[in-house]
Amino acid sequence: MSEIAIEKLSKSFGALKVLDNLNLKVKSGEFITFFGPNGCGKTTLLNILSGMETPTKGSILINGKAPAHSKIGFVFQDYNQSLFPWRTVSGNVEFALEAQNMDSNREAIAENVLKKIHFEEINLLAFRDKFPYELSGGMKQLTAIARALAFDPEVFLLDEPFSALDYTTTLKMEDALLDILDKTEKKETTLFVSHDLDEAIYLADRVVVLSKRPAGIAKIITVDLPRPRKMEMRLGRKFFALRNSVLKAFEAGRK
């Protein structure tokens, strides 16, 4: 498990300032969702956390190390572009191990990860020899999630992974993700970008509401719902109260 310290973080692309003086501490094993206006810099923040972008000012440390020196699992929004079409489900998962030079027992590790993705009617192991074109959108994204978790990352990043799926499939994928994380040997420190208000609350320990660009933190809201999360929680008074709190912070941050 990994602690993350974001301190005085700013990011500009030329004259365009995207992030402005962000400060956030994430506890080991915590699930954080980022929620904010379109174009406010949520994906840019994940890219900096992954080491793919560098901050203009400030710093991010993961267990005291820069992201470039940390093990990061990243699930991108577009599963059609992130998966290798010439590789099977197992082959895609094994690629993460190859990239980390983990050549021994690749097949066994991939199989173990796929076994954990067994939730209600979802059983990814049964599709291990299928190619991406043979999978549904949900199964493709679960393959991307399995690949990101295969090499035991310190931090798990997800950038709107379910936004291209239909509503029913999205609900199933949210529960599947929580089930997968619950089955991992260590509780992954997870940061998740969402444009869906209910999703942001349902998944998170805390919702970080970002303001309009250049984004700062408008408010951080603790989600005091018990785990494991259940679908019926979305109908309860506590969930609606949380929803109103996040929405008010979102509206204030847009002004």
Steps between C-alpha positions, in 0.01 A plus 500: 500500500615851423462849638486789254595860576402770251647836598452839332450328166452719191510412132507725195523426130657818366267786591218259595494436875318177576568419867557758771659432839344161580568353844378153592613211719369154416520226761620148422218289361266796453262527203485861374275622221559828316189681384490836324403697189598387150850611407603592854809279496395168656674291235806726515517435874493123443767533233726682749425236763600231251827671409393560138490877564716714726364783716585861421522570872462296815541128549338159526660233717389138526646344813762774486589430134425680175231333284763411237668277760177337618291210371183646350203312356302716255162421341420735212160618386515347151539124537491454122828687468666376818471126432719321245263351239749227402523368857247290688359600838781306670754644259392855580528435874840337458627806313508696828734237642720508190525878521624465858746225396307249711562209264460212745155350561327758278223259405438396861489861622263602219273204577493591869398859418229384258359264764431798724277656235207276569196701603142379453478407129843653428778241470798640312704181533251326271599750228876468547558378142269753334625802306372853570272502194314204654427682827231741614600851608475403866719193456758706310524750784522220757793363299665842520439504877649152536808607303548808718482291818711208377839637605382601850513880462555740788226731370203421277375780269178486297395774257122478443530129421124439466394815315460323164276227642121495525334571834426141603849382410654795685318405821628143467854620431501727807407208725745274318784750556428518874483121513834466318674747731358319801662177377849642452766393750555860600243777491599713203525877538261602225435833325206509262381778267124510448246724326213310663390647834348178636800295391743743663319461833424127480860394446689742723626541852533870415382707204740778398298768319712710265418854390495629144834549322754582628382235742538521872326285761153642561415254776585152631199296613533187712266219395390342827320204343585149621687250288433281316288743302155384393288631214209579733720756678440732205137532609572591860482841668871500583590450134273786393653724767847419368377560148374844594829587673706401195264679262513822705881488501500431126272797429707729721817385325356579155442869582 
